[in-house]
Amino acid sequence: MSKLNFDKTITLAFGVSDRKASINWYEKHLGFSLIFDVPEIGWAEMTTNVDGVSVGFGDTEEIKPGGCVPVLGVTDIDQARQVLEDQGVRFDGETITHDGMVKLATFYDRDDNAWMLSQTLG
């Protein structure tokens, strides 16, 4: 079995109703710092106190508490996806590419908990 080539990062992704308010809350209460905010795709990321671990916020119309999606950073998403698909892991549609930024692929564990693979571009 091939191994996945993790890039030593993980992003905990949360759906939020107000990205800016969430950024302010995490700055104020937890001391996290903004890494970037991209309004065009409704996404922001912040540092945590753990190296390689960030928190991401995606604009979401219907918030479902407890719906955190761990995002595993990989160096080659196509290869990683193929390894998992060869093992029968179910993916949610095609890999999504945001040119010059990131490629994303959502998959599910045996209990239908969502996880995501992420490859940074550029």
Helices and strands as residue ranges (DSSP letters): E 6-16, H 19-30, E 34-38, G 39-41, E 43-47, E 53-59, E 69-74, H 77-86, E 90-91, E 96-98, E 102-108, E 114-120
